[in-house]
Amino acid sequence: MSSSQAGRSPWKLLSRFGTLFVLLLLCVFFSFATLDDQYPTDEGAARDLASRIVREYPGKPGVLIVARPGEMDLRYAAALEKELERSGANILGKITGIPSAVRRKIEELGATGKKLDVVATHHFSAQGILAGTKFKDLISGHPSLRSAKVLTPPSVRWPVFLKMSNLMLILNMISVIAIIAIGMTMVIITTGIDLSVGSLIAFSGVIVACSARELGINPESGILLLLGCILLGIVGCGLLGTFSGVMVTAFGIHPFIVTLSIMSIARGLSFIIADGPSDVVIETESYRFLGGESSLMGIPNSVILMMLLYVLAHLLMTRTVLGRHIYAVGGNREAAHLSGVPVKRVLIVVYTICGALAGLGGVVNSSLHGAGSAKSGLGYELQIIAAVVVGGTSLAGGSGNIMGTLVGALILGVIANGMNLTGVTTYPQMVVFGLLILVAVLIDQLKNRKTGAVSG
């Protein structure tokens, strides 16, 4: 291996896998930091508890099932009932309500002299009147209840961070930022910047909500009208992105100034269209499909959309002429122009894509809340730029990759979620995020300096 190859190798590895390694380290750290006793309430836990009851109480034990009224608890209670019935147990009742209902049912069983062997529940419902001395006092006056026990599934030692619900929460939390970061990555690769994306989130959401209101869309309305409103929001933001690209290319205005102006314009238009800061509610539950519901194996629809967009963007940047042109413009604009690359057209397309993706992010965000708001998206531009920079895209332009941006967004999401789980308050989190961006930029500068030294 030559000395130049030896010099390039560590930086190449750092560039490719450094952020992924950081993400894995963060996941390991927060896994250990949030290790705690977990009390399962899923259908598998219900089956395990039913098997224990059958083992410990042969014959036909009398069982009262108790759970809370939530959706997961109802599934837990149904699975427990099904398994116990299959095993021949005598189901004396299923209470999925308030504690007073549990008390009344137990007192009723005692008054009628029915034999109760087990109150089958879980950790969270085995509190109050079912806990310790309170339960003993409750059953002490009834001979048929005196041998009754409260049984729950065993606890397991597992990180709160690695619970599937928490991992889905992280992915759902970063979906809007990650979607818009695709367009921001392309802009930054061309040595540009787009500060307007946060305001475009609000602009898109308000357009969708207000157009839906004007068209009188309600739960009985067809899906085509709603899709038209969504398309209007995305196209509106795309056109503002096109305008930014034209200002940058045709008049040579620095992207910082152009997009700063668009940021103010879009935010002001959002307040004007919405007629103030109040939320504009979208009167149909079907709109929540994209941001607030799950369709495939419990994965939020916004996460599925995010992953699909990243696959498409990765293919665009690595397998198409436009992708090669974007890198060429960022690497050396003058050389790209002399090589026949339509530099101005590429820049306009990049800013248009960024604007349209910001509009799509606004649709997802408003879908999650069921309303459009002129106040939404505040500060998002900094988080989006941070995701791109942390993901390894150079602010000097010409280098970076889409999948690295996804890892960068995940790093931000993992840090925010992990700090919330470990009790870190908002203000220290702001300090951590600021330092993270500073470190990422510093690493980028050192990498560029090292690469330049090696090339020289």
C-alpha positions in Angstrom: 0.0 0.0 0.0 1.4 3.4 -0.9 1.8 6.2 1.6 -1.0 8.2 -0.1 -3.4 5.3 0.2 -2.5 4.8 3.8 -3.1 8.4 4.5 -6.5 8.3 2.8 -7.8 5.1 4.3 -8.6 6.3 7.9 -10.4 9.4 6.6 -12.3 7.3 4.1 -13.4 4.9 6.8 -14.3 7.8 9.1 -16.3 9.5 6.3 -18.3 6.3 5.5 -18.9 4.7 8.9 -18.1 7.3 11.5 -21.6 8.5 12.0 -23.0 4.9 12.0 -20.5 4.0 14.7 -21.6 7.1 16.8 -25.2 6.0 16.4 -24.5 2.5 17.6 -22.5 3.9 20.6 -25.4 6.2 21.5 -27.8 3.3 21.3 -25.6 1.1 23.6 -25.2 4.0 26.1 -28.9 4.8 26.4 -29.7 1.1 26.5 -27.6 0.7 29.6 -28.7 4.0 31.0 -32.4 3.1 30.8 -32.1 -0.5 31.9 -35.0 -1.2 34.2 -37.7 -3.7 35.2 -40.3 -4.0 32.4 -43.8 -5.3 33.0 -45.2 -6.8 29.8 -48.9 -6.3 28.8 -48.8 -7.8 25.4 -50.6 -10.9 24.1 -47.5 -13.1 24.7 -47.4 -12.1 28.4 -51.1 -13.0 28.6 -50.4 -16.5 27.2 -47.6 -17.0 29.6 -49.8 -16.0 32.6 -52.5 -18.4 31.4 -50.0 -21.2 31.2 -48.8 -20.5 34.8 -52.4 -20.5 36.1 -53.1 -23.9 34.4 -49.9 -25.4 35.9 -50.4 -24.1 39.4 -54.2 -24.7 39.6 -55.0 -28.0 37.9 -58.7 -28.8 37.3 -61.0 -25.9 36.7 -59.8 -22.8 38.6 -62.1 -19.8 39.1 -60.4 -16.8 37.5 -61.3 -13.1 37.4 -59.6 -11.2 34.7 -58.8 -7.5 35.4 -57.2 -5.0 33.1 -57.4 -1.3 32.3 -59.7 0.1 29.5 -56.8 1.0 27.1 -56.5 -0.7 23.6 -53.4 -2.7 24.6 -55.0 -3.8 27.8 -58.1 -4.9 26.0 -56.0 -7.1 23.7 -54.2 -8.5 26.7 -57.4 -9.3 28.5 -58.9 -10.9 25.3 -55.8 -13.1 24.8 -55.8 -14.1 28.4 -59.5 -15.0 28.3 -59.1 -17.0 25.1 -56.2 -19.0 26.5 -57.8 -19.7 29.8 -61.0 -20.9 28.2 -59.1 -23.1 25.9 -57.4 -24.6 29.0 -60.7 -25.3 30.7 -60.6 -22.6 33.4 -63.8 -21.1 34.8 -63.9 -17.4 33.8 -65.8 -15.7 36.5 -65.7 -12.3 34.8 -63.6 -9.8 32.9 -63.3 -6.3 34.3 -61.7 -3.6 32.1 -62.7 -0.5 33.9 -62.2 1.5 37.0 -61.1 0.0 40.4 -64.5 0.4 41.9 -65.9 -2.0 39.3 -63.3 -4.5 40.4 -64.3 -4.1 44.0 -67.9 -4.6 43.2 -67.3 -7.7 41.2 -65.2 -9.3 43.9 -67.7 -8.5 46.6 -70.4 -9.9 44.3 -68.5 -13.2 43.9 -68.0 -13.3 47.7 -71.7 -12.7 48.4 -72.8 -15.4 46.0 -70.2 -17.9 47.4 -68.5 -18.5 44.1 -64.9 -19.9 44.4 -62.3 -17.4 43.3 -58.8 -18.8 42.9 -57.0 -16.2 40.9 -57.3 -12.6 39.9 -55.4 -12.6 36.6 -54.1 -9.1 35.8 -50.8 -7.3 35.2 -48.4 -5.2 37.2 -50.2 -1.9 36.5 -53.6 -3.1 37.4 -52.3 -5.0 40.4 -52.3 -1.8 42.5 -54.8 -0.2 44.8 -57.4 -2.6 46.0 -55.5 -5.6 44.5 -52.3 -4.8 46.3 -51.1 -6.4 49.5 -53.1 -5.8 52.6 -55.9 -4.0 50.7 -56.7 -7.2 48.8 -56.5 -9.3 51.9 -58.9 -7.0 53.7 -61.3 -7.2 50.7 -61.5 -11.0 50.6 -61.2 -11.7 54.3 -64.9 -11.5 54.9 -65.8 -14.0 52.3 -64.9 -17.7 52.8 -65.0 -18.5 49.1 -62.4 -15.8 48.4 -59.9 -16.4 51.2 -57.5 -18.5 49.1 -57.6 -16.2 46.1 -54.3 -14.8 44.8 -53.4 -11.9 42.5 -51.1 -13.2 39.7 -49.3 -11.1 37.0 -46.8 -11.9 34.3 -43.2 -11.8 35.6 -41.2 -8.7 35.0 -38.2 -8.7 32.7 -35.0 -6.6 32.8 -34.9 -4.6 29.6 -33.9 -1.1 28.5 -36.8 1.3 28.2 -34.9 2.8 25.2 -35.1 -0.5 23.3 -38.8 -1.1 23.8 -40.4 -1.4 20.3 -42.9 1.4 21.2 -40.0 3.7 22.0 -38.1 2.9 18.8 -41.2 3.6 16.8 -41.6 6.8 18.7 -38.0 7.9 17.7 -38.6 7.0 14.0 -41.9 8.8 14.0 -40.4 11.8 15.8 -37.7 12.3 13.2 -39.8 11.5 10.1 -40.6 15.2 9.2 -37.0 16.3 9.8 -35.6 13.4 7.9 -37.9 13.8 4.9 -36.9 17.5 4.5 -33.3 16.7 5.1 -33.2 14.8 1.8 -33.7 18.1 -0.1 -31.4 20.0 2.3 -28.6 17.4 1.6 -28.9 18.2 -2.1 -28.8 21.9 -1.5 -25.8 21.7 0.8 -23.9 19.4 -1.6 -24.2 22.3 -4.1 -22.7 24.6 -1.5 -26.1 26.2 -0.8 -28.3 26.5 2.2 -32.1 26.8 2.6 -33.3 28.5 5.8 -36.9 28.6 4.6 -37.9 25.0 5.3 -39.3 25.5 8.8 -41.6 28.2 7.5 -42.6 26.1 4.5 -43.8 23.4 6.9 -46.3 25.8 8.3 -47.1 27.2 4.9 -47.9 23.8 3.5 -50.0 22.7 6.5 -52.0 26.0 6.4 -52.7 25.7 2.7 -54.0 22.1 3.1 -56.1 23.0 6.1 -57.6 26.2 4.7 -58.2 24.8 1.2 -60.0 21.8 2.9 -62.1 24.2 4.9 -63.0 26.3 1.9 -64.0 23.2 -0.1 -66.1 22.0 2.9 -64.2 18.7 3.2 -65.7 16.5 5.9 -65.7 12.8 6.9 -68.1 12.0 4.1 -66.1 13.8 1.4 -64.2 11.9 -1.3 -60.5 11.3 -1.0 -59.7 13.0 -4.3 -60.6 16.5 -3.0 -58.3 15.9 0.0 -55.5 14.7 -2.2 -55.9 17.8 -4.3 -55.5 20.0 -1.2 -52.4 18.0 -0.2 -50.9 18.4 -3.7 -51.7 22.2 -3.6 -49.6 22.5 -0.4 -46.7 20.6 -1.8 -46.7 22.4 -5.1 -47.0 25.8 -3.4 -43.8 25.1 -1.4 -42.1 23.7 -4.5 -42.8 26.9 -6.3 -41.3 29.0 -3.5 -38.3 26.7 -3.7 -38.1 27.3 -7.5 -38.2 31.1 -6.8 -35.3 30.7 -4.4 -33.3 28.8 -7.1 -34.1 31.5 -9.7 -32.9 34.3 -7.3 -29.7 32.4 -6.6 -28.9 31.6 -10.2 -30.3 34.5 -12.2 -29.3 37.3 -9.9 -26.4 35.8 -8.0 -27.9 36.5 -4.6 -26.4 34.4 -1.8 -28.7 31.5 -0.9 -28.5 32.6 2.8 -30.1 35.9 2.0 -32.7 34.5 -0.5 -33.9 31.7 1.8 -33.9 34.0 4.8 -36.3 36.3 2.9 -38.4 33.3 1.8 -38.5 32.2 5.5 -40.1 35.4 6.5 -42.4 35.6 3.5 -43.7 32.0 3.9 -44.3 32.5 7.7 -46.1 35.8 7.1 -48.3 34.3 4.4 -49.1 31.4 6.7 -50.5 33.8 9.3 -52.4 35.7 6.7 -54.0 32.6 5.1 -54.8 31.1 8.5 -56.1 34.5 9.7 -53.9 34.5 12.8 -52.1 32.0 15.0 -55.1 29.7 15.7 -55.0 26.1 14.4 -57.1 25.4 11.3 -58.7 22.0 12.0 -59.1 19.5 9.1 -62.5 18.0 9.6 -61.8 14.5 8.5 -60.1 11.6 10.2 -58.8 10.2 6.9 -56.3 13.0 6.8 -54.6 11.5 9.9 -53.6 8.4 7.8 -50.2 9.7 6.8 -49.0 11.2 10.0 -51.0 9.6 12.8 -51.7 6.0 11.8 -49.9 2.7 11.2 -50.6 0.3 8.4 -47.7 -2.3 8.1 -46.7 -4.3 11.1 -47.3 -1.4 13.5 -44.9 0.8 11.7 -46.1 4.4 11.4 -47.1 5.4 7.9 -44.9 8.5 8.1 -41.9 6.2 8.8 -42.8 4.0 5.8 -43.0 7.1 3.6 -39.6 8.3 5.0 -37.9 5.1 4.2 -39.3 5.0 0.7 -38.2 8.5 0.0 -34.7 7.7 1.2 -34.4 4.7 -1.1 -35.6 6.8 -4.1 -33.3 9.7 -3.2 -30.3 7.4 -2.8 -30.9 5.9 -6.2 -31.3 9.5 -7.7 -28.0 10.6 -6.2 -26.0 7.5 -7.1 -27.6 6.2 -10.3 -28.8 9.2 -12.3 -27.4 12.0 -14.3 -29.0 14.6 -12.1 -27.2 13.0 -9.0 -23.8 13.2 -10.8 -24.5 16.8 -11.8 -25.4 17.8 -8.2 -22.1 16.5 -7.0 -20.2 18.1 -9.9 -21.8 21.5 -9.2 -20.8 21.3 -5.5 -17.3 20.1 -6.3 -16.3 22.8 -8.7 -19.1 24.9 -10.3 -16.8 26.4 -12.9 -15.4 23.1 -14.0 -18.9 21.6 -14.1 -20.1 24.4 -16.4 -17.1 23.9 -18.7 -17.9 20.2 -18.8 -21.4 20.9 -20.1 -23.3 20.6 -16.8 -26.4 22.9 -16.8 -25.4 24.4 -13.5 -28.3 26.9 -13.3 -30.9 24.3 -14.1 -29.4 21.9 -11.6 -29.5 24.5 -8.8 -33.1 25.5 -9.6 -34.2 21.8 -9.5 -32.4 21.2 -6.2 -34.1 24.2 -4.5 -37.4 23.1 -6.0 -37.0 19.6 -4.6 -36.1 21.0 -1.2 -39.1 23.2 -1.2 -41.5 20.4 -2.3 -40.1 18.0 0.4 -40.6 20.8 3.0 -44.2 20.9 1.8 -44.5 17.2 2.1 -43.0 17.4 5.6 -45.6 20.0 6.4 -48.4 17.7 5.2 -47.1 14.9 7.5 -46.8 17.3 10.4 -50.3 18.7 10.0 -51.6 15.1 9.4 -50.1 14.1 12.8 -52.0 16.9 14.6 -55.1 17.0 12.4 -54.7 20.7 11.8 -52.6 23.3 10.0 -50.9 26.0 12.1 -48.9 29.1 11.1 -46.8 28.5 14.2 -45.6 25.0 13.3 -42.1 24.3 12.0 -40.4 26.9 14.3 -36.7 26.1 14.6 -36.9 23.1 12.3 -34.5 24.5 9.8 -31.7 24.3 12.4 -32.5 20.7 13.2 -32.7 19.7 9.5 -29.3 21.4 8.8 -27.9 19.7 11.9 -29.1 16.3 10.6 -27.4 16.9 7.3 -24.1 18.1 8.8 -24.0 15.4 11.5 -24.7 12.9 8.7 -21.4 13.8 7.1 -22.4 16.2 4.3 -19.7 18.9 3.9 -20.7 22.5 4.2 -18.0 23.1 1.7 -20.0 21.2 -0.9 -19.3 18.4 -3.3 -19.5 15.5 -0.8 -22.1 13.8 1.3 -24.7 11.1 0.9 -28.4 10.6 1.5 -28.1 7.6 3.8 -25.6 9.5 5.9 -28.3 12.1 6.4 -30.7 9.5 7.6 -28.1 8.4 10.2 -27.6 12.0 11.2 -31.4 12.4 11.8 -31.4 9.2 13.8 -28.5 10.5 15.9 -30.5 13.6 16.7 -33.6 11.6 17.5 -31.7 9.1 19.7 -30.0 11.8 21.7 -33.3 13.7 22.2 -35.2 10.6 23.2 -32.4 9.2 25.4 -32.0 12.5 27.3 -35.8 12.6 27.8 -35.8 9.1 29.2 -32.8 9.8 31.5 -34.5 13.0 32.9 -32.3 15.6 31.1 -34.3 18.9 30.9 -34.8 21.1 27.8 -32.0 23.6 28.4 -29.2 21.1 28.8 -30.5 19.4 25.6 -30.1 22.7 23.7 -26.5 22.9 24.9 -25.8 19.3 23.8 -27.3 19.8 20.3 -25.3 23.0 19.8 -22.1 21.2 20.8 -23.0 18.3 18.5 -23.3 20.6 15.5 -20.1 22.4 16.4 -18.2 19.1 16.7 -19.7 17.9 13.3 -18.5 21.0 11.5 -15.1 20.8 13.2 -14.7 17.2 12.1 -15.7 18.3 8.5 -13.1 21.0 8.5 -10.4 18.7 9.8 -11.3 16.1 7.3 -11.2 18.6 4.4 -7.9 19.9 5.6 -6.4 16.4 5.9 -7.7 15.4 2.5 -6.2 18.6 1.0 -2.9 17.8 2.7 -2.9 14.3 1.4 -3.8 15.4 -2.1 -1.1 17.9 -2.1 
